[in-house]
Amino acid sequence: MRLISFAITPMQVFRCNKDVTRRNGWRHARVGQHLAGVLKAMGRKPGEKVVGIRPVVITAVSLQPLDTKHITQDECRREGFPDLTPDEFIALYRRHMKPTADGLVTRIAFRYLDLRELSLSDRAQWRKYLPYLHIQRTTVVKAYA
């Protein structure tokens, strides 16, 4: 199961308040692909553990320019930023992600997976990343520091 980092929006993912993400690259993403939503995927120090948030499945993928035609108020909400305007969201994205030269980003829509939906091998892999116990799908209890 491939990792997808939610370093900027971990609480939105914990609370399932986010169902769209935009990425530079990620042109390999495909509908139906299972991903392990984690706190940080790249740039970990040697020995630093992967911290799992929630597993997700991709429901839609498209390439889009980063502009107000495609970034609407509803898209800001779906990205986990209901209080940002489209212009503020674009500025935030540019500050943190530094878009590619062609100006296109990959828009990935997803839904959260119940662990029972994962294959046995994905479930075993996911458990390696899981420092949280998910109780009744909405409550997150920290299991270890």
N, C-alpha and C positions, 0 to 999 in steps of 0.2 A: 504494500500500500504506500503510495507516494505521500510525502509530507507537504502540507500547505501551511505557511506561517500566518498567524493572526497577531503579530506582535503589537500592532497599533490598535487593534480592536478586540482584545481578549475578552473583556467583560460583555461586549455585544454578542460574542459567540457563546460564552458561558450561559447567557440569558436567552439565547436563540432570538435575538433582536436584529439579526443580520442574515440576509439570504442572497446577497450579491457581493462580489468582490471584483476589483479591477487589478490587473497584473501587467507588468511589462513582460514581454515574451509570452510564455505559457501557451504557445501555439500548438502544443502537443495535447492540450486538454481535450477531452471528449465526453460527450453525454454518457452517463452511466458509470463513469469512472469513480471509484471510491477513493477518498483522500483522508488522511489523518490530519485533522486540524490541530496544530500545535502552537505553543507560545513562540518558539524560535526554531527555525529549521536550519538556517545557515549562520555562520559566524559564531558557533558555539566554541567555548574554550575546550581544550583537551580534557576529557572526563566529564564534561558538563552533560547532564541528562536531558533528553528530549522530554518536554512537559506537554502531555496531551491535553487538549481541551474537549473536542468532540469530533467524532467521525462524521463526514459528510459525503454526499453523492452529487455529482454534477448533473444539473437538469437542463442547462442551456449554455452555449458558448458562442460568442461573437466578437469580431474585431470592430472597434469603434474609435473615432477620434475623441479626444478629451475636450469636449466643448459643451456649451449650454443647450445645444440641440439634443444631445444624448444624455446629458446629466441634468435631470429634472429634480424637482423637490421630492417626488416619490422615489427617485433613484437614491437621493441622499438618505432618505429614511431607510430604504432597503440595504444601504451600505452601513447602517448603524449610526448615522449622524442626522437625526431628525431635526435638529436645531440649526444645522448649517444651510446656507443658501447654496445653490449650484456653483456660483462663483467662489464661495468660501471653500467648498469641497474640492474644486479644481485646484485652488491655491494650496490646500493641504496635501493633495496628491502630488503635486509638482514639488513641493518642499521635501516630502519624504521619499518619493519614488523616482524622481528624475526620469521623466518619460523618454522613450526612444526617439531617434532622429525623425522617423516617419510620422511621429505623433499619434500612432495607433496604440491602443491598449486592448488587452483581452478582457472582456466582460464575462465573468463566470457566475451563473446563477446556480444555487445549490439548495439542498434540503438536508436537514440533520438526520442521521441514521440512528436507529435503535441498534444496540449491539447484536440483537438476534438476527438482524438483516445482513450481518457480515458473514463471509465464508469462515470456516474454521481456521484457515491459515491467517486471514486478515484479523480475525478476533484474537488469535494468539499474538500477532504482531502488535495490535492495538493495546493489549494489556501491558506490554512493555513500556508504553508511553503514558499510562494512565495513573497520575498521582492523585486523582480525585475519584471519589465514589459518587456516582450519579444515582440519586434516589428520587423516584417518581418523576424522572425526566426534567424536572424544573429546579430541584434543589441540588446545589453543589456543596459538598462537604469536603474540606481539605483533609486528606488522609495522611500526609506526611509533609514535613518542611522541605 
